[in-house]
Amino acid sequence: MIDDFVEQHRLLGNAVPRIINEHVAGLANRRVTPESTPADLEKLFDEPLPEKGIEIEEILARFRDDIAPNAMGVPSPRYFGQFNPTPLPIGVWADALASMLNQNAGAWRNGPTSAMIEARVIRWLCDLLNYGPESFGTLASGGSEANLIALKCARDNVAASIKDRGVRTAPGDLVIYASDQCHYSIDKSADILGLGREGVRKIPTDERFHIRVDALREAIAKDREAGLVPCCVVGVAGTTSSGVIDPLESLAAVARENECWYHVDAAYGGPLAFSPQHRDKLRGVELADSITFDPHKWMFVPFSCGATLVRDGGRVLRDAFDMTPEYLSEDRGGADVEFDFFRYGQMGTRRFNSLKLWMAINFMGREGYAKTVERQIDLTKYLAQEIDALKDFKRLGEVETAVCCFRFLPQADLSGPDLDRLQQRLQQIIERSGEAWLTTTVLHGRRALRVNINSFLTEQRHIDDLVRLLERSRRQLIEEY
Ligand SMILES: Cc1ncc(COP(=O)(O)O)c(C=O)c1O
């Protein structure tokens, strides 16, 4: 048995690196978007459950021929889509090493090194953000889960009874405040936590898409008057649509005045803290009761890897999540219980996800991340300048991170909805070209184009190509209309 097992590893250990190396070597010249339709792919994989096992070589051939060529080119330097990075090679291979050990990082006894390394990377992220010595946290599957964990702490902070007896024991209907630019996981979390999606008060934003603190104050006062219970203020450091950072210090003050939990969703913007040049944009993040930080966004760690950090650390997370099932209840001398991560969040069995983060941080160092983040912001500013010079395009807001939003506004008498359709049409032309991928979003009610530079492989020439592509697409659209 063991010989066969070792042989399978040997075979895969020879073949898989070859596939990976071939794929990444062709990355720069391959289409970013595959041409296949859902129907094509459904047909390609429409096969019955295999009765007998298939040879490894044949399975790998399916990956090479059917899966990889039809994948979205997320690691491409010309992928300008959502906050999805080119993964660091060390992160890719760390995933294989983690799977090989198959540590269950949920409990120290099941994964001593994985628990220790998780504790270590959490410490590094806390230190990076100048979070206090008591701060602690837990890895999560991503920003959505990290926000859910944080908002569970916020909800339970209102009354000790809620965890066991539900939100009906709260002193009134609880309200979470976040800008109209917050990520949808805030609404989902409110639903899951029993507050309901209407329990999230969406606060309007200013012309650059930051939360309006005056409007927040007004909303809280109005809710109090109506007998509602303000529970949590959420600030966003790196909004999903435009990448901007809310006034984190002012939000901390409002939360404090109103005895609310203060959560900062820094899922995307957290890594600004690496850069001496940009760190100041996060001023006030350290005042948060909890922080979401997603290494699988701007730290180039392969999916999935998110984190919730909490200022008062393990105690708060344990109050919110700890349970001791009978099969884990025996006395083990105490010391290791502290590293049982199942006590700090909703996951039981969990992957050794900290390994890829630990390896990535060791590989890049503070300096490597600082330089990359700075270069990507500079490239985004360069793109913004180029767009300003392009005929018929209008930039929206300012570049604060590595996101640039803009609209195509041809000189024609078109209604708002027609213009919205034009943005989508332009996005489709680019998508179909396969030369790059960008997305659209909605900002202050109007559809806009959005570019995020999240690949450390992106250089100025890729931005120049993108600008040329925008210009070509503009001409094509004008001809169409
Ligand atoms: C600001 C913000 N928070 C949370 C999330 C959710 O992260 P995930 O997709 O990893 O769950 C995102 C995703 O883009 C985001 O932009």
PDBQT file of the ligand as one rigid body, heavy atoms in Angstrom, charges set to zero:
ROOT
HETATM    1  C1  LIG A 501     -14.329  45.430   1.081  1.00  0.00    +0.000 C 
HETATM    2  C2  LIG A 501     -14.613  43.975   0.952  1.00  0.00    +0.000 A 
HETATM    3  N1  LIG A 501     -14.983  43.272   2.038  1.00  0.00    +0.000 NA
HETATM    4  C3  LIG A 501     -15.262  41.969   1.985  1.00  0.00    +0.000 A 
HETATM    5  C4  LIG A 501     -15.162  41.282   0.796  1.00  0.00    +0.000 A 
HETATM    6  C5  LIG A 501     -15.511  39.819   0.747  1.00  0.00    +0.000 C 
HETATM    7  O1  LIG A 501     -14.374  39.070   0.563  1.00  0.00    +0.000 OA
HETATM    8  P1  LIG A 501     -14.469  37.550   0.037  1.00  0.00    +0.000 P 
HETATM    9  O2  LIG A 501     -14.909  37.651  -1.380  1.00  0.00    +0.000 OA
HETATM   10  O3  LIG A 501     -13.079  37.080   0.216  1.00  0.00    +0.000 OA
HETATM   11  O4  LIG A 501     -15.439  36.842   0.893  1.00  0.00    +0.000 OA
HETATM   12  C6  LIG A 501     -14.775  41.954  -0.359  1.00  0.00    +0.000 A 
HETATM   13  C7  LIG A 501     -14.659  41.252  -1.632  1.00  0.00    +0.000 C 
HETATM   14  O5  LIG A 501     -14.323  41.787  -2.643  1.00  0.00    +0.000 OA
HETATM   15  C8  LIG A 501     -14.498  43.337  -0.284  1.00  0.00    +0.000 A 
HETATM   16  O6  LIG A 501     -14.150  44.045  -1.364  1.00  0.00    +0.000 OA
ENDROOT
TORSDOF 0
